[in-house]
Amino acid sequence: MSEYRKCFLCGRSETEYNRLEAHHLFQGRGRRQICDRYGLTVLLCHSCHNEPPLGAHYNKETAAFLHKYGQRKAMTEQGWTTAEFIRKLGKNYLDQEEKQ
């Protein structure tokens, strides 16, 4: 446990009673392995990760925010175009303005 580890969404620090959990930014067939390979994970507290109503696995807006973040991160760090991202992860999550 480290003092600098914080929830990506709410900023809550990791403590003995608030463990952080790795969240793969893209789920589904083979995508977890791709996330692991390219560092497309974030640390979330349990509430932000897996609790309704706002947790990443329950809330469409939270999931959409994380998908967009993940696509921008992957495209920036890997130098991928939108087409390359779609080939790797199957879908574009960015709005038209963000792709340029």
DSSP file (Angstrom, degrees, kcal/mol; ACC not computed):
  #  RESIDUE AA STRUCTURE BP1 BP2  ACC     N-H-->O    O-->H-N    N-H-->O    O-->H-N    TCO  KAPPA ALPHA  PHI   PSI    X-CA   Y-CA   Z-CA
    1    1 A M              0   0    0      0, 0.0     2,-0.4     0, 0.0    15,-0.1   0.000 360.0 360.0 360.0 134.7    0.0    0.0    0.0
    2    2 A S    >   -     0   0    0      1,-0.1     3,-1.1    13,-0.1    12,-0.4  -0.946 360.0-134.7-127.9 142.7    1.4    3.3   -1.0
    3    3 A E  T 3  S+     0   0    0     -2,-0.4    11,-0.1     1,-0.2    -1,-0.1   0.792 103.4  56.0 -65.4 -28.8    0.5    6.9    0.0
    4    4 A Y  T 3  S+     0   0    0      9,-0.1     2,-0.5     2,-0.0    -1,-0.2   0.574  79.9 105.3 -84.2  -7.8    0.5    8.2   -3.5
    5    5 A R    <   +     0   0    0     -3,-1.1     9,-2.3     9,-0.1     2,-0.3  -0.612  48.6 170.0 -77.9 124.0   -2.0    5.7   -4.9
    6    6 A K  B     -A   13   0A   0     -2,-0.5     7,-0.2     7,-0.2    37,-0.2  -0.934  42.0 -92.0-133.4 154.7   -5.3    7.4   -5.4
    7    7 A C     >  -     0   0    0      5,-2.4     4,-1.4    -2,-0.3    37,-0.3  -0.485  32.1-138.0 -63.7 130.5   -8.6    6.6   -7.1
    8    8 A F  T  4 S+     0   0    0     35,-3.3    -1,-0.1    -2,-0.2    36,-0.1   0.818  98.2  36.2 -60.8 -32.8   -8.5    7.9  -10.7
    9    9 A L  T  4 S+     0   0    0     34,-0.3    -1,-0.2     3,-0.1    35,-0.1   0.924 132.4  18.3 -91.1 -49.9  -12.1    9.2  -10.5
   10   10 A C  T  4 S-     0   0    0      2,-0.1    -2,-0.1    35,-0.0    -1,-0.1   0.634  90.3-128.5-102.3 -14.3  -12.7   10.5   -7.0
   11   11 A G     <  +     0   0    0     -4,-1.4     2,-0.1     1,-0.3    -3,-0.1   0.492  49.8 156.5  82.5   2.8   -9.1   11.0   -5.8
   12   12 A R        -     0   0    0     -6,-0.1    -5,-2.4     1,-0.1    -1,-0.3  -0.430  41.9-121.2 -64.8 133.1   -9.6    9.0   -2.6
   13   13 A S  B     -A    6   0A   0     -7,-0.2     2,-0.3    -2,-0.1    -7,-0.2  -0.383  25.4-103.4 -74.4 151.8   -6.3    7.7   -1.3
   14   14 A E        +     0   0    0     -9,-2.3     2,-0.3   -12,-0.4     5,-0.2  -0.594  50.5 163.9 -74.0 134.3   -5.7    4.0   -0.7
   15   15 A T        -     0   0    0      3,-1.7     3,-0.3    -2,-0.3     5,-0.1  -0.799  56.4 -87.5-136.5 179.7   -5.8    3.0    2.9
   16   16 A E  S    S+     0   0    0     -2,-0.3     3,-0.2     1,-0.2    -2,-0.0   0.830 131.9  37.5 -58.9 -31.6   -6.2   -0.2    4.9
   17   17 A Y  S    S+     0   0    0      1,-0.2     2,-0.4     2,-0.0    -1,-0.2   0.515 116.7  52.6-100.8  -7.4   -9.9    0.2    4.6
   18   18 A N  S    S-     0   0    0     -3,-0.3    -3,-1.7    27,-0.0    -1,-0.2  -0.739  72.6-175.8-130.2  83.3  -10.1    1.6    1.1
   19   19 A R        -     0   0    0     -2,-0.4    27,-0.6    -3,-0.2     2,-0.3  -0.540  21.8-128.0 -78.5 144.0   -8.2   -0.7   -1.3
   20   20 A L  E     -B   45   0B   0     -2,-0.2     2,-0.4    25,-0.2    25,-0.2  -0.697  19.7-152.3 -92.3 148.4   -7.8    0.3   -4.8
   21   21 A E  E     -B   44   0B   0     23,-3.3    23,-2.8    -2,-0.3     2,-0.3  -0.943  18.4-116.1-122.7 140.1   -8.8   -2.0   -7.6
   22   22 A A  E     -B   43   0B   0     -2,-0.4     2,-0.5    21,-0.2    21,-0.2  -0.599  29.0-161.7 -74.9 130.8   -7.4   -2.2  -11.2
   23   23 A H  E     -B   42   0B   0     19,-3.0    19,-1.9    -2,-0.3     2,-0.5  -0.969  13.1-139.2-116.5 120.9  -10.0   -1.4  -13.8
   24   24 A H  E     -B   41   0B   0     -2,-0.5    17,-0.2    17,-0.2     8,-0.1  -0.668  13.0-142.2 -75.3 126.4   -9.4   -2.4  -17.4
   25   25 A L  S    S+     0   0    0     15,-2.5     2,-0.4    -2,-0.5    -1,-0.1   0.717  86.8  38.8 -67.2 -20.2  -10.6    0.5  -19.5
   26   26 A F  S    S-     0   0    0     14,-0.4     9,-0.2     5,-0.2     2,-0.2  -0.992  73.3-169.0-133.8 126.9  -12.0   -1.9  -22.2
   27   27 A Q        +     0   0    0     -2,-0.4     2,-0.2     4,-0.1    -2,-0.0  -0.585  37.3  60.3-106.8 170.6  -13.8   -5.2  -21.4
   28   28 A G  S >> S+     0   0    0     -2,-0.2     3,-1.8     2,-0.0     4,-0.8  -0.479  87.6   6.5 108.9-177.6  -14.9   -8.1  -23.5
   29   29 A R  T 34 S-     0   0    0      1,-0.3    -2,-0.0    -2,-0.2     0, 0.0  -0.122 130.4 -25.7 -45.3 102.8  -13.4  -10.6  -25.8
   30   30 A G  T 3> S+     0   0    0     -2,-0.1     4,-1.3     1,-0.1    -1,-0.3   0.365 107.1 111.3  76.0  -5.9   -9.6  -10.3  -25.6
   31   31 A R  H <>  +     0   0    0     -3,-1.8     4,-2.7     1,-0.2    -5,-0.2   0.814  67.5  61.1 -75.2 -29.0   -9.6   -6.7  -24.6
   32   32 A R  H  X S+     0   0    0     -4,-0.8     4,-2.4     1,-0.2    -1,-0.2   0.912 105.3  49.0 -62.5 -40.6   -8.4   -7.2  -21.0
   33   33 A Q  H  > S+     0   0    0      2,-0.2     4,-2.4     1,-0.2    -1,-0.2   0.891 110.8  50.0 -65.3 -38.9   -5.1   -8.7  -22.4
   34   34 A I  H  X S+     0   0    0     -4,-1.3     4,-2.3     2,-0.2     6,-0.2   0.915 109.8  51.4 -64.4 -42.5   -4.8   -5.7  -24.8
   35   35 A C  H  X>S+     0   0    0     -4,-2.7     5,-2.6    -9,-0.2     4,-0.7   0.921 111.2  47.5 -59.7 -44.5   -5.3   -3.4  -21.8
   36   36 A D  H ><5S+     0   0    0     -4,-2.4     3,-0.6     1,-0.2    -2,-0.2   0.916 112.0  50.4 -62.6 -42.8   -2.6   -5.1  -19.8
   37   37 A R  H 3<5S+     0   0    0     -4,-2.4    -2,-0.2     1,-0.2    -1,-0.2   0.874 120.5  33.3 -63.9 -38.8   -0.2   -5.0  -22.8
   38   38 A Y  H 3<5S-     0   0    0     -4,-2.3    -1,-0.2    -5,-0.1    -2,-0.2   0.263 111.4-108.9-107.2  11.6   -0.7   -1.3  -23.4
   39   39 A G  T <<5 +     0   0    0     -4,-0.7     2,-1.0    -3,-0.6    -3,-0.2   0.843  62.1 153.3  69.4  33.8   -1.2    0.0  -19.9
   40   40 A L      < +     0   0    0     -5,-2.6   -15,-2.5    -6,-0.2   -14,-0.4  -0.414  36.9 102.0 -96.3  58.7   -4.9    0.7  -20.4
   41   41 A T  E     -B   24   0B   0     -2,-1.0     2,-0.3   -17,-0.2   -17,-0.2  -0.948  48.6-164.0-133.3 155.4   -5.9    0.3  -16.7
   42   42 A V  E     -B   23   0B   0    -19,-1.9   -19,-3.0    -2,-0.3     2,-0.5  -0.947  25.4-113.3-133.6 157.6   -6.6    2.8  -13.9
   43   43 A L  E     +B   22   0B   0     -2,-0.3   -35,-3.3   -37,-0.2     2,-0.4  -0.808  37.7 178.9 -92.0 130.4   -6.9    2.4  -10.2
   44   44 A L  E     -B   21   0B   0    -23,-2.8   -23,-3.3    -2,-0.5   -37,-0.1  -0.968  29.8-118.1-129.1 145.7  -10.4    2.9   -8.7
   45   45 A C  E  >  -B   20   0B   0     -2,-0.4     4,-1.9   -25,-0.2     5,-0.2  -0.380  42.6-101.9 -70.3 163.8  -11.7    2.7   -5.2
   46   46 A H  H  > S+     0   0    0    -27,-0.6     4,-3.1     1,-0.2     5,-0.2   0.889 121.3  53.2 -58.8 -40.3  -14.4    0.0   -4.8
   47   47 A S  H  > S+     0   0    0      1,-0.2     4,-1.1     2,-0.2    -1,-0.2   0.929 113.7  41.2 -61.6 -45.7  -17.2    2.6   -4.9
   48   48 A C  H  4 S+     0   0    0      7,-0.2     8,-2.7     2,-0.1    -1,-0.2   0.743 122.5  43.2 -74.0 -22.1  -16.1    4.1   -8.2
   49   49 A H  H  < S+     0   0    0     -4,-1.9     8,-1.5     6,-0.3    -2,-0.2   0.935 131.7   1.5 -87.2 -53.3  -15.3    0.7   -9.6
   50   50 A N  H  < S+     0   0    0     -4,-3.1    -3,-0.2    -5,-0.2    -2,-0.1  -0.010  98.1  95.8-138.6  32.3  -18.0   -1.7   -8.8
   51   51 A E     X  -     0   0    0     -4,-1.1     4,-2.5    -5,-0.2     3,-0.2  -0.987  68.1 -92.0-126.7 134.2  -20.9    0.0   -6.8
   52   52 A P  T  4 S+     0   0    0      0, 0.0    -2,-0.1     0, 0.0     4,-0.1  -0.467  92.5  25.6 -71.9 155.6  -24.1    1.4   -8.1
   53   53 A P  T  4 S+     0   0    0      0, 0.0     5,-0.0     0, 0.0     0, 0.0  -0.997 134.2  15.0 -94.6 -10.4  -25.2    3.9   -9.1
   54   54 A L  T  4 S+     0   0    0     -3,-0.2     5,-0.1    -7,-0.1    -6,-0.0   0.521  87.6 122.5-104.7  -5.1  -21.9    5.7  -10.2
   55   55 A G  S >X S-     0   0    0     -4,-2.5     4,-2.3     1,-0.1     3,-2.3  -0.178  73.6-112.7 -59.9 151.0  -19.4    2.8  -10.4
   56   56 A A  T 34 S+     0   0    0     -8,-2.7    -6,-0.2     1,-0.3    -7,-0.1   0.768 117.1  51.0 -57.0 -29.7  -17.7    2.2  -13.7
   57   57 A H  T 34 S+     0   0    0     -8,-1.5    -1,-0.3     1,-0.1    -7,-0.1   0.426 120.4  33.9 -89.2   2.0  -19.5   -1.2  -14.2
   58   58 A Y  T <4 S+     0   0    0     -3,-2.3     2,-0.5    -7,-0.2    -2,-0.2   0.594 103.7  70.8-125.2 -22.1  -22.9    0.3  -13.5
   59   59 A N     X  -     0   0    0     -4,-2.3     4,-2.5     1,-0.1     5,-0.2  -0.895  56.8-157.1-114.7 122.0  -23.0    3.9  -14.9
   60   60 A K  H  > S+     0   0    0     -2,-0.5     4,-2.6     1,-0.2     5,-0.2   0.869  95.9  51.0 -62.7 -38.9  -23.0    4.6  -18.6
   61   61 A E  H  > S+     0   0    0      2,-0.2     4,-2.4     1,-0.2    -1,-0.2   0.914 111.4  47.3 -67.5 -41.8  -21.5    8.1  -18.2
   62   62 A T  H  > S+     0   0    0      2,-0.2     4,-2.2     1,-0.2    -2,-0.2   0.937 114.0  47.8 -62.4 -46.5  -18.7    6.9  -16.0
   63   63 A A  H  X S+     0   0    0     -4,-2.5     4,-2.6    -8,-0.2    -2,-0.2   0.911 111.2  50.6 -61.0 -43.5  -17.9    4.1  -18.5
   64   64 A A  H  X S+     0   0    0     -4,-2.6     4,-2.5     2,-0.2     5,-0.2   0.906 109.3  51.2 -62.5 -42.1  -18.0    6.5  -21.4
   65   65 A F  H  X S+     0   0    0     -4,-2.4     4,-2.4     1,-0.2    -1,-0.2   0.926 112.9  45.5 -59.6 -45.5  -15.6    8.9  -19.7
   66   66 A L  H  X S+     0   0    0     -4,-2.2     4,-2.6     2,-0.2    -2,-0.2   0.865 111.2  52.5 -68.8 -36.6  -13.2    6.0  -19.0
   67   67 A H  H  X S+     0   0    0     -4,-2.6     4,-2.5     2,-0.2    -2,-0.2   0.929 111.5  46.4 -63.5 -45.0  -13.5    4.7  -22.6
   68   68 A K  H  X S+     0   0    0     -4,-2.5     4,-2.6     2,-0.2     5,-0.2   0.924 113.0  49.3 -63.5 -44.2  -12.7    8.2  -24.0
   69   69 A Y  H  X S+     0   0    0     -4,-2.4     4,-2.6    -5,-0.2    -2,-0.2   0.941 112.0  49.5 -58.4 -47.2   -9.8    8.6  -21.7
   70   70 A G  H  X S+     0   0    0     -4,-2.6     4,-2.7     1,-0.2    -2,-0.2   0.885 111.0  48.4 -61.7 -41.0   -8.5    5.1  -22.6
   71   71 A Q  H  X S+     0   0    0     -4,-2.5     4,-2.8     2,-0.2     5,-0.2   0.931 112.6  47.4 -67.5 -44.2   -8.7    5.8  -26.3
   72   72 A R  H  X S+     0   0    0     -4,-2.6     4,-2.4     2,-0.2     5,-0.2   0.923 114.0  48.9 -61.0 -42.5   -7.0    9.1  -26.1
   73   73 A K  H  X S+     0   0    0     -4,-2.6     4,-3.0    -5,-0.2     5,-0.3   0.942 113.6  45.7 -61.4 -49.2   -4.3    7.5  -23.9
   74   74 A A  H  X S+     0   0    0     -4,-2.7     4,-2.5     1,-0.2     6,-0.6   0.927 114.5  47.3 -61.9 -45.9   -3.8    4.6  -26.3
   75   75 A M  H  X S+     0   0    0     -4,-2.8     4,-1.0    -5,-0.2     5,-0.4   0.890 117.1  43.5 -65.4 -38.7   -3.7    6.8  -29.4
   76   76 A T  H  < S+     0   0    0     -4,-2.4    -2,-0.2    -5,-0.2    -1,-0.2   0.958 120.1  39.0 -69.9 -51.7   -1.2    9.3  -27.8
   77   77 A E  H  < S+     0   0    0     -4,-3.0    -2,-0.2    -5,-0.2    -3,-0.2   0.839 126.3  35.2 -72.1 -33.2    1.1    6.7  -26.3
   78   78 A Q  H  < S-     0   0    0     -4,-2.5    -1,-0.2    -5,-0.3    -3,-0.2   0.560 102.0-124.9 -97.6  -9.3    1.1    4.2  -29.1
   79   79 A G     <  +     0   0    0     -4,-1.0    -3,-0.2    -5,-0.3    -4,-0.2   0.766  53.9 161.6  71.7  24.8    0.8    6.7  -32.0
   80   80 A W        -     0   0    0     -6,-0.6    -1,-0.2    -5,-0.4     2,-0.1  -0.483  35.1-136.1 -80.1 147.4   -2.3    5.0  -33.3
   81   81 A T     >  -     0   0    0     -2,-0.2     4,-2.3     1,-0.1     5,-0.2  -0.407  36.8 -98.8 -82.4 172.4   -4.8    6.5  -35.7
   82   82 A T  H  > S+     0   0    0      1,-0.2     4,-2.5     2,-0.2     5,-0.2   0.911 126.6  53.0 -60.3 -41.5   -8.5    6.1  -35.0
   83   83 A A  H  > S+     0   0    0      1,-0.2     4,-2.2     2,-0.2    -1,-0.2   0.895 108.9  48.8 -61.9 -40.8   -8.6    3.3  -37.5
   84   84 A E  H  > S+     0   0    0      2,-0.2     4,-1.9     1,-0.2    -1,-0.2   0.900 110.3  51.3 -66.3 -39.9   -5.7    1.5  -35.8
   85   85 A F  H  X S+     0   0    0     -4,-2.3     4,-3.2     1,-0.2     5,-0.4   0.932 109.8  49.8 -61.0 -44.8   -7.4    1.9  -32.4
   86   86 A I  H  X S+     0   0    0     -4,-2.5     4,-2.7     1,-0.2    -2,-0.2   0.896 108.2  53.6 -62.3 -40.4  -10.6    0.4  -33.9
   87   87 A R  H  < S+     0   0    0     -4,-2.2    -1,-0.2     1,-0.2    -2,-0.2   0.890 116.5  38.9 -60.0 -39.1   -8.6   -2.6  -35.3
   88   88 A K  H  < S+     0   0    0     -4,-1.9    -2,-0.2    -5,-0.1    -1,-0.2   0.908 134.1  19.0 -77.5 -43.7   -7.2   -3.3  -31.8
   89   89 A L  H  < S-     0   0    0     -4,-3.2    -3,-0.2    -5,-0.2    -2,-0.2   0.391  96.3-123.3-118.9   2.0  -10.2   -2.6  -29.7
   90   90 A G  S  < S+     0   0    0     -4,-2.7     2,-0.3    -5,-0.4    -4,-0.2   0.321  76.8  52.9  85.8  -7.9  -13.1   -2.8  -32.0
   91   91 A K        -     0   0    0     -6,-0.3     2,-0.5     0, 0.0    -2,-0.1  -0.992  69.6-123.3-161.1 148.7  -14.8    0.5  -31.6
   92   92 A N        +     0   0    0     -2,-0.3   -24,-0.1     1,-0.1   -10,-0.0  -0.845  22.1 178.9 -93.6 131.2  -14.3    4.3  -31.7
   93   93 A Y        +     0   0    0     -2,-0.5     2,-0.2   -26,-0.2   -25,-0.1   0.461  50.7  94.8-108.5  -5.5  -15.3    6.0  -28.4
   94   94 A L  S    S-     0   0    0    -27,-0.1    -2,-0.1     1,-0.1     2,-0.0  -0.606  74.7-116.5 -93.2 149.1  -14.4    9.6  -29.4
   95   95 A D    >>  -     0   0    0     -2,-0.2     4,-1.1     1,-0.1     3,-0.6  -0.323  39.2 -98.8 -71.2 163.5  -16.6   12.3  -30.8
   96   96 A Q  H >> S+     0   0    0      1,-0.2     3,-0.6     2,-0.2     4,-0.5   0.878 123.2  51.5 -52.9 -44.4  -15.9   13.6  -34.3
   97   97 A E  H >4 S+     0   0    0      1,-0.2     3,-0.7     2,-0.2    -1,-0.2   0.846 107.3  53.7 -64.7 -33.5  -14.1   16.7  -33.0
   98   98 A E  H <4 S+     0   0    0     -3,-0.6    -1,-0.2     1,-0.2    -2,-0.2   0.729  96.3  66.5 -75.6 -22.0  -11.8   14.6  -30.7
   99   99 A K  H <<        0   0    0     -4,-1.1    -1,-0.2    -3,-0.6   -17,-0.2   0.744 360.0 360.0 -71.7 -23.1  -10.6   12.3  -33.4
  100  100 A Q    <<        0   0    0     -3,-0.7    -1,-0.2    -4,-0.5    -2,-0.1   0.467 360.0 360.0 -80.9 360.0   -8.7   15.1  -35.2
